[in-house]
Amino acid sequence: MYPLLRLTAKDQSFSQRKTEFGVRYQLQVLMRCGYTDRNLHVSVNIFHIHKNLTILTQDLVTPLNERSFIC
């Protein structure tokens, strides 16, 4: 089971550039862990940004340490 990053429009700020795999979005994800807010900078190749986006960590281009998700 992979941790999920649930992104909403107000959670994310992103810049985009074209790649051969579609569009790479540089996502800045604000994760709320208890009373602590942490920013995770991740990179992922996706074709569409929807209003609500859930990304499996296995789909991330930039590998993340699994401990990053532990609050």
ZIWO-V727641 format. One record per backbone hydrogen bond with DSSP energy under -1.0 kcal/mol. NH is the residue of the N-H (numbers start at 0). CO is the residue of the C=O. Records with the same first field share a line. If there is no record, write none. Layout:
NH=CO ; CO
//
This chain:
4=54
6=52
10=7
11=7
16=23
18=21
21=18
22=45
23=16
24=43
25=14
26=41
27=12
28=39
30=37
32=35
35=32
37=30
39=28
41=26
43=24
45=22
52=6
54=4
56=2
58=55
59=56
60=42
61=42
67=64
68=65
69=66
//
